[in-house]
Amino acid sequence: MTDRIIVINPNSSESVTRAIDAAVEPLRHAGGPEIECLTLAEGPPGIETQRHVDEVAAPLCRLVAQQDNRAAAFVIACFSDPGLHAVRETTTKPAFGIGESGLLTALTLGSSIGIISILAAAVPRHWRYLRALGIESRVAADIPIGLGVAELARDDEVKRRMTEVGHRLIGDHGADVIVMGCAGMARQRAGLEESLGVPVVDPTPAAVGAAITAVRLGYRQNRRR
């Protein structure tokens, strides 16, 4: 088995996949696992609704099955973690969702999490997931910037809106750590952290970092979880 971590963008946007690939570049190093980023061609341009989340589960599992003999671990690079549990039934390799990994990383960096989402429709879905994870009491608020996945290429506008929402999460809701609620926001992390003065978690590197640990320590998937 190769030491390769396969990161799957479950939407069909190649620009999002490129942003994901750039975000995980600091985790690539000589002697470490290879990190390969793939795009789910059957996915919608953005995962923006519960229907999108549900519809990509089956093609995600097919892609994981196709890539299983090439991978030591998988990462699903969408904050809603679409198909994550189905993927974990498809492979014995460790499989990570960036939503779960990003939120759990944030718990180690602060006491009150603020989430910056893309669209208002995502917020109820996120809160359902937070309750399922049992961490809703540690989340101060989840505020959208009002832009869809395709609009995240508008760097200046995205930066302005994310900074504004970040300040609201900190000043109005008491958040002391911020989680970016979309993989397509990756390029904004460093500038946002500098502007806000609190830790800002990009969930994709958080998940890939966890996957690297799992690969290095030889973890396997618990099929009964």
N, C-alpha and C positions, 0 to 999 in steps of 0.2 A: 504494500500500500504506500502510495506517495504521500509526502507531507505537503499536501496542497489544500488550501482553504478556498472553497468556491463561494463567492458572494453573488447572490442573485437579486437583481433589480426586478421586481415583479410587474413593473410597468414597462411599456415599450419605448420609453424615451431614452435614446442613446446619450443625450446631453446629461441626463440624470446619472446614467451609468458612468460617464466620464467624470462627473463630480464625485461620485462614490470612489472611483479608482484613485483620484487625486487625494481624497480624504484619508485613504488607508496607506498612502505612500510612506509616511513616517514609520509604519509598522513593518515595512519590508527591509530586510537586512541579510547580509551574507550568512549563510548557515541556518536561517530561519525558514519557516514554511513558505512556499510560494502562495501568493494571494492572487486569485484570478476572478475578475468581475464579469458576469454574464448578464445579458438582458433577456427577459422573458418576451419573446416576439409576440406571443398570443395575448399579452397583457394590454390593458387600456393605456392611453397616453399618460394617465395619472391614476393612482388609487385614491379616489376622492369620496366614495360612497360605500355603504355596507354591501351593496350589490357587487361593486368592484372587488371588495375584499373576498366575498364568497366565490365569485366567478374564477378568480385566479388560483384557487386552491388546487383544483384538479390538474391544470397544466403545470403548476409548480411541482407537484408530486411526480409528474411524468418526467420533467427535466431533471429532478433529483435522481430518479431511478436511472435515467440515461447516463448521468455523470457519476454515479455512485462508485464505480471502480476507479475513478480518477481522483477522488476526494478523500481527505482525512476528516473534514468537517465542512458544514454548510452554514451560511449566514443568509437569512432572508432580510433584504434591505428595504423594508417599508415599516414605518412606525406602528402601523396597525397589526404587524406580525401576521399577515394573511397566510392561512394554511399551515401555520407552524406545527400544530399538534398532528395534523395529517402527515406532514413531512417527517416528523419524528416516528411515525408508524411505518414510513416508507424505507427508512435507512437505519442501520445500527450505528452510523457515525453521529457524533455530537452535532446538533442543529440548534442554531441560535437565532432569535428574532431581535432586531435592533430596538424595538420598543421596550421589551422586557429588559434587555441588557443595558440600554441607556438609562432607564428609570432606576434599576438596581445600582448602577454606578453612581447616579446622582445621590442616592441615599447615603453613600459613603462620603460625600463632599459637602453636604449641608443638611439642615434639619427640615427645610420647607422648600418643596419643589415648585417651580413655575414652568409651565409648558407653553411654548410658542407654536401654535398650529397654523395650518394654511387657511382653511375655510371653516366657517361656523358649523357646517354640517359634520365636521370631523369631531367636534368637541363631545357630543353625547356618546359617540363611539369610543372615544378615549376614556371617558368616565366609566363606561361599562367594563372596559379592560382593567382600569385601575381597581375597580371593586373586585374583579375576578382575581387580581394579583394580591388583594388584601392590603394595599398601600394607600388607599384614598385619603386616609387621615394625614398623610405626609405631603399631600399635594395642595398647595395654596390656591392655585387657579390655573385654568387653561384658556388662553386668549388667542383668537385667530388674527392673522394679518390681512385676511380678505383677498388672498391671491391663490389661484390654482397652481398645480404643478408646472404647467407650461409657462406660466408667468414668472417663475422663479429665476428665469434667465435675465430679468430686468434688475441687474445687480444694485444699482443706486436706489431704486424704489424699494426693493426688498430690504436692503440695509436700513433705510429710513424707517420702514414700518416695523421691522424686527427690533430696532433700537427703541422705538416708541413703546411697543408692547412690553419689551423687557423692563423698561423703567416703570411701567404700570404694575407689572408683576412684583417688582421689588418694593416700590414706594406705596402702592395701594393695598397689596395683598401679603406683603412680608416674606416673599420668596428670597432665599439666600443661595439658591443654585438654580440654573436655568437648563432645561432640556429642549433641544430643537426638535419639533414634532414632525419632521419630514426629512428623508434622506437627501432631497434636492436642495436643502438649505446648507449643505456641507461647507461651501466656500465662505460662508459668513461667520464661521465660529470664532476665529482669532480676533477679527475686528470687533465682533459683538462683545466678547469677553473683555477686551480692552475698554470699550465704551461703558460697559455696565459695572465693571469692578467686582464681579462675582464669578464663580466657575460656570462655564457654559459647556454642556455635554453634547457632543455630536454623537448620536447613538450608534452610527455605523462603526467607527473605530472602537467604540466600547464593546460591541459584539465581536468584532474581529479580534480584539485583544483577548477576550474570553475564549474564543476559538483557538487562538495560538496556545494559551495555557492548556486547554484540553488536549490539543494535539501533542504538545511537549510532554505532558504527564500521562498520556495514553488512556485518557478517559473514553468510555464507551457510552452509548445511549442506553438509558434505563427504559426498556420497552413497556414497563408497567406504570410509568408516571402518569 
